[in-house]
Amino acid sequence: MSMLLGGTAAAILEAMPDAIVVTDAEGIVVFVNTALEAMFGYQRADCVGRTIELLVPEHLHGGHAQARRSYAAQPRRRSMTSGSDLFGRHRDGTEISIDIRLSPLETDGQRVLIAAIRDVSERRAAAEALRRSEARLRAAVQNLPFPFWAYDADGSCTMQNNRCVEAWGDHVGERLEDIGLPDDLLARWQETRRRALAGEVVHQEERLDAGPELRVVHTIAAPIVSGEHVTGVLGINIDVTEERKAQELQVELRAAQESERLKDALLGTVSHELRTPISVIRGYATLAAEYGERLTQNEMVGYFRDIDRYAVQLDRLVDDLLTMSRLEAGALSMNLRPVDMGLIVNATIDAFRIAGRQRDFIVSAEAVQVVADAGRIEQVLSNLIDNADKYSDPCASIEVSVRREGANRVAVSVRDYGPGVATDELDAIFERFHRVAGSPGRGTGLGLAICRSIIEAHDGSIRATVPPGGGLEVTLSIPVLDEAVSRGAC
């Protein structure tokens, strides 16, 4: 040893954390350090004078001896990795996964090899575990029952599973715009990819022509993030056609059930609400016919007025039922024309007064042009005013206002000072056949439902609120003229 390595060199090699073996050109060990003793379990005396095969047997890494001899014959002085997947043998016979770096050294005219050996068992075990994990993941992805794909940030396809290739063809390495998608679908998918590259998880549903029938595909695209950067997009396509069909059938079933419920409610309403006015009309008509000679003129006039009042009630009931039937069938046409909402409000109030009904009104009406069916809007306002009149004290005023609501809509409100409605019923009063508990008089519960349908046919909305001071305020909102024209109402 002293002939080949000086004391300083030996001390340096001894202090190194890696296991160090020094051999001559024939592979005879001339030096090992303490780290090698700890790694392989051999004492220094067990190794010196023996071949390197004691520590790295030929059968564990075929060709190592030839690589060592070739390297020793070369006059180079730089490090060289002797190979990968090398194994050493511990004194107890177990194998050690190692990495070896060889360095030549010439001293006193002789060439020796210094082998630095590092135990990489844990690293290789981790690498093998990662490889197996990646293999399992690839197998899982490949066997997914739906298409799975990935694109890089430049728009090139980097991965498709088997189901994706079956559905869309093999496009790995191609850009999205080069795979032959229809223009409209390509534009939507490009937008989906752009949003995912911006960091968003995108859910997109598409209806695709896939042979004999349209298929519904739900796409989920998510960003691939590396550190702080988005490097690509991965996604899946799930065929939800059957699920959507089932949902549509459920909707149809619920609609059929609701239709049956409404028919039952309608029959119950008709049988109950028609019976009263018809019975009264028949009763008074019979009295007038059989006992007319005994009745005074005032009594006859009173009977005829009652007959007229119940006939009006019957007419309104029939009209409500017919209107609701046409609305549900989509057969109620709208004669849309430019009109002044203030004029419609005033005409409705005038008709109320002409009918001989007494009520004070507080009117605040701006001149706002809308595109509407004036008759239908007047029908809505008449219903709202009738309700306000029915629920208000005879001495109370009804407030009606017309005002701009934002830049593109007009709001018309009818407010009374009656008992109001509980807050949990404010939405329900617009449902068909709903009547507020304890309400005076009789009704079908169709009036406000008809109002809502008519207003929605004008691309509008209607709502009820309980204003400060009590009572009830019902507000309808529809587009003003310019907005209505831009939406094609004319």
Rosetta blueprint (number, residue, H / E / L):
1 M L
2 S L
3 M L
4 L L
5 L L
6 G L
7 G H
8 T H
9 A H
10 A H
11 A H
12 I H
13 L H
14 E H
15 A H
16 M L
17 P L
18 D L
19 A E
20 I E
21 V E
22 V E
23 T E
24 D E
25 A L
26 E L
27 G L
28 I E
29 V E
30 V E
31 F E
32 V E
33 N L
34 T H
35 A H
36 L H
37 E H
38 A H
39 M H
40 F H
41 G L
42 Y L
43 Q L
44 R H
45 A H
46 D H
47 C H
48 V L
49 G L
50 R L
51 T E
52 I H
53 E H
54 L H
55 L L
56 V L
57 P L
58 E H
59 H H
60 L H
61 H L
62 G L
63 G L
64 H H
65 A H
66 Q H
67 A H
68 R H
69 R H
70 S H
71 Y H
72 A H
73 A H
74 Q L
75 P L
76 R L
77 R L
78 R L
79 S L
80 M E
81 T E
82 S L
83 G L
84 S L
85 D L
86 L E
87 F E
88 G E
89 R E
90 H L
91 R L
92 D L
93 G L
94 T L
95 E E
96 I E
97 S E
98 I E
99 D E
100 I E
101 R E
102 L E
103 S E
104 P E
105 L E
106 E E
107 T E
108 D L
109 G L
110 Q E
111 R E
112 V E
113 L E
114 I E
115 A E
116 A E
117 I E
118 R E
119 D E
120 V L
121 S H
122 E H
123 R H
124 R H
125 A H
126 A H
127 A H
128 E H
129 A H
130 L H
131 R H
132 R H
133 S H
134 E H
135 A H
136 R H
137 L H
138 R H
139 A H
140 A H
141 V H
142 Q H
143 N L
144 L L
145 P L
146 F L
147 P L
148 F E
149 W E
150 A E
151 Y E
152 D E
153 A L
154 D L
155 G L
156 S E
157 C E
158 T E
159 M E
160 Q E
161 N L
162 N H
163 R H
164 C H
165 V H
166 E H
167 A H
168 W H
169 G L
170 D L
171 H L
172 V L
173 G L
174 E L
175 R E
176 L H
177 E H
178 D H
179 I L
180 G L
181 L L
182 P L
183 D H
184 D H
185 L H
186 L H
187 A H
188 R H
189 W H
190 Q H
191 E H
192 T H
193 R H
194 R H
195 R H
196 A H
197 L H
198 A L
199 G L
200 E L
201 V L
202 V E
203 H E
204 Q E
205 E E
206 E E
207 R E
208 L E
209 D E
210 A L
211 G L
212 P L
213 E L
214 L E
215 R E
216 V E
217 V E
218 H E
219 T E
220 I E
221 A E
222 A E
223 P E
224 I E
225 V E
226 S E
227 G L
228 E L
229 H E
230 V E
231 T E
232 G E
233 V E
234 L E
235 G E
236 I E
237 N E
238 I E
239 D E
240 V L
241 T H
242 E H
243 E H
244 R H
245 K H
246 A H
247 Q H
248 E H
249 L H
250 Q H
251 V H
252 E H
253 L H
254 R H
255 A H
256 A H
257 Q H
258 E H
259 S H
260 E H
261 R H
262 L H
263 K H
264 D H
265 A H
266 L H
267 L H
268 G H
269 T H
270 V H
271 S H
272 H H
273 E H
274 L H
275 R H
276 T H
277 P H
278 I H
279 S H
280 V H
281 I H
282 R H
283 G H
284 Y H
285 A H
286 T H
287 L H
288 A H
289 A H
290 E H
291 Y H
292 G H
293 E H
294 R H
295 L L
296 T L
297 Q H
298 N H
299 E H
300 M H
301 V H
302 G H
303 Y H
304 F H
305 R H
306 D H
307 I H
308 D H
309 R H
310 Y H
311 A H
312 V H
313 Q H
314 L H
315 D H
316 R H
317 L H
318 V H
319 D H
320 D H
321 L H
322 L H
323 T H
324 M H
325 S H
326 R H
327 L H
328 E H
329 A H
330 G L
331 A L
332 L L
333 S L
334 M L
335 N L
336 L L
337 R E
338 P E
339 V E
340 D E
341 M H
342 G H
343 L H
344 I H
345 V H
346 N H
347 A H
348 T H
349 I H
350 D H
351 A H
352 F H
353 R H
354 I H
355 A L
356 G L
357 R L
358 Q L
359 R L
360 D L
361 F E
362 I E
363 V E
364 S E
365 A E
366 E L
367 A L
368 V L
369 Q E
370 V E
371 V E
372 A E
373 D L
374 A H
375 G H
376 R H
377 I H
378 E H
379 Q H
380 V H
381 L H
382 S H
383 N H
384 L H
385 I H
386 D H
387 N H
388 A H
389 D H
390 K H
391 Y H
392 S L
393 D L
394 P L
395 C L
396 A L
397 S L
398 I E
399 E E
400 V E
401 S E
402 V E
403 R E
404 R E
405 E E
406 G L
407 A L
408 N L
409 R E
410 V E
411 A E
412 V E
413 S E
414 V E
415 R E
416 D E
417 Y L
418 G L
419 P L
420 G L
421 V L
422 A L
423 T H
424 D H
425 E H
426 L L
427 D L
428 A H
429 I H
430 F H
431 E L
432 R L
433 F L
434 H L
435 R L
436 V L
437 A L
438 G L
439 S L
440 P L
441 G L
442 R L
443 G L
444 T L
445 G L
446 L L
447 G H
448 L H
449 A H
450 I H
451 C H
452 R H
453 S H
454 I H
455 I H
456 E H
457 A H
458 H L
459 D L
460 G L
461 S E
462 I E
463 R E
464 A E
465 T E
466 V L
467 P L
468 P L
469 G L
470 G L
471 G L
472 L E
473 E E
474 V E
475 T E
476 L E
477 S E
478 I E
479 P E
480 V L
481 L H
482 D H
483 E H
484 A H
485 V H
486 S H
487 R L
488 G L
489 A L
490 C L
